[in-house]
């Protein structure tokens, strides 16, 4: 069975889209983890500063 150039091109294009989506997903999940860690540490710092303010008064 011979594959037509168009079919081959389409397959290649789909592969590219799939890889791009995979990369995008990886970037987003990594970014989400970083954001989660950052917001958690920020929250911790905020709690500490609030605690210090309460202790100071």
Phi and psi in degrees as GROMACS dihedral restraints (atoms count N, CA, C in turn):
[ dihedral_restraints ]
;  ai    aj    ak    al  type     phi  dphi    fc
    3     4     5     6     1   -97.5    20    10
    4     5     6     7     1   132.3    20    10
    6     7     8     9     1   -89.1    20    10
    7     8     9    10     1   132.3    20    10
    9    10    11    12     1   -72.6    20    10
   10    11    12    13     1   150.7    20    10
   12    13    14    15     1   -56.0    20    10
   13    14    15    16     1   -36.0    20    10
   15    16    17    18     1   -65.0    20    10
   16    17    18    19     1   -44.2    20    10
   18    19    20    21     1   -62.7    20    10
   19    20    21    22     1   -42.5    20    10
   21    22    23    24     1   -63.1    20    10
   22    23    24    25     1   -43.8    20    10
   24    25    26    27     1   -62.4    20    10
   25    26    27    28     1   -43.3    20    10
   27    28    29    30     1   -62.9    20    10
   28    29    30    31     1   -43.5    20    10
   30    31    32    33     1   -62.1    20    10
   31    32    33    34     1   -43.7    20    10
   33    34    35    36     1   -62.7    20    10
   34    35    36    37     1   -41.2    20    10
   36    37    38    39     1   -64.6    20    10
   37    38    39    40     1   -43.2    20    10
   39    40    41    42     1   -63.7    20    10
   40    41    42    43     1   -38.4    20    10
   42    43    44    45     1   -62.4    20    10
   43    44    45    46     1   -42.9    20    10
   45    46    47    48     1   -61.4    20    10
   46    47    48    49     1   -44.9    20    10
   48    49    50    51     1   -61.2    20    10
   49    50    51    52     1   -44.6    20    10
   51    52    53    54     1   -60.9    20    10
   52    53    54    55     1   -45.5    20    10
   54    55    56    57     1   -63.5    20    10
   55    56    57    58     1   -41.9    20    10
   57    58    59    60     1   -62.1    20    10
   58    59    60    61     1   -42.5    20    10
   60    61    62    63     1   -64.7    20    10
   61    62    63    64     1   -39.7    20    10
   63    64    65    66     1   -63.5    20    10
   64    65    66    67     1   -45.6    20    10
   66    67    68    69     1   -61.4    20    10
   67    68    69    70     1   -45.5    20    10
   69    70    71    72     1   -59.6    20    10
   70    71    72    73     1   -42.8    20    10
   72    73    74    75     1   -63.4    20    10
   73    74    75    76     1   -43.3    20    10
   75    76    77    78     1   -63.3    20    10
   76    77    78    79     1   -44.3    20    10
   78    79    80    81     1   -62.7    20    10
   79    80    81    82     1   -44.4    20    10
   81    82    83    84     1   -64.8    20    10
   82    83    84    85     1   -42.4    20    10
   84    85    86    87     1   -67.2    20    10
   85    86    87    88     1   -38.4    20    10
   87    88    89    90     1   -65.4    20    10
   88    89    90    91     1   -45.6    20    10
   90    91    92    93     1   -60.5    20    10
   91    92    93    94     1   -40.5    20    10
   93    94    95    96     1   -63.8    20    10
   94    95    96    97     1   -42.6    20    10
   96    97    98    99     1   -63.3    20    10
   97    98    99   100     1   -44.1    20    10
   99   100   101   102     1   -61.8    20    10
  100   101   102   103     1   -45.2    20    10
  102   103   104   105     1   -61.8    20    10
  103   104   105   106     1   -42.0    20    10
  105   106   107   108     1   -62.2    20    10
  106   107   108   109     1   -47.4    20    10
  108   109   110   111     1   -63.9    20    10
  109   110   111   112     1   -44.0    20    10
  111   112   113   114     1   -63.1    20    10
  112   113   114   115     1   -46.9    20    10
  114   115   116   117     1   -65.6    20    10
  115   116   117   118     1   -35.2    20    10
  117   118   119   120     1   -66.2    20    10
  118   119   120   121     1   -44.2    20    10
  120   121   122   123     1   -69.1    20    10
  121   122   123   124     1   -35.0    20    10
  123   124   125   126     1   -65.0    20    10
  124   125   126   127     1   -41.3    20    10
  126   127   128   129     1   -62.6    20    10
  127   128   129   130     1   -40.9    20    10
  129   130   131   132     1   -64.1    20    10
  130   131   132   133     1   -43.4    20    10
  132   133   134   135     1   -64.2    20    10
  133   134   135   136     1   -39.2    20    10
  135   136   137   138     1   -63.4    20    10
  136   137   138   139     1   -43.5    20    10
  138   139   140   141     1   -62.5    20    10
  139   140   141   142     1   -41.2    20    10
  141   142   143   144     1   -63.6    20    10
  142   143   144   145     1   -44.5    20    10
  144   145   146   147     1   -66.4    20    10
  145   146   147   148     1   -36.5    20    10
  147   148   149   150     1   -65.7    20    10
  148   149   150   151     1   -42.2    20    10
  150   151   152   153     1   -63.1    20    10
  151   152   153   154     1   -41.7    20    10
  153   154   155   156     1   -65.0    20    10
  154   155   156   157     1   -39.8    20    10
  156   157   158   159     1   -64.4    20    10
  157   158   159   160     1   -41.6    20    10
  159   160   161   162     1   -66.0    20    10
  160   161   162   163     1   -41.1    20    10
  162   163   164   165     1   -66.8    20    10
  163   164   165   166     1   -34.4    20    10
  165   166   167   168     1   -69.1    20    10
  166   167   168   169     1   -33.8    20    10
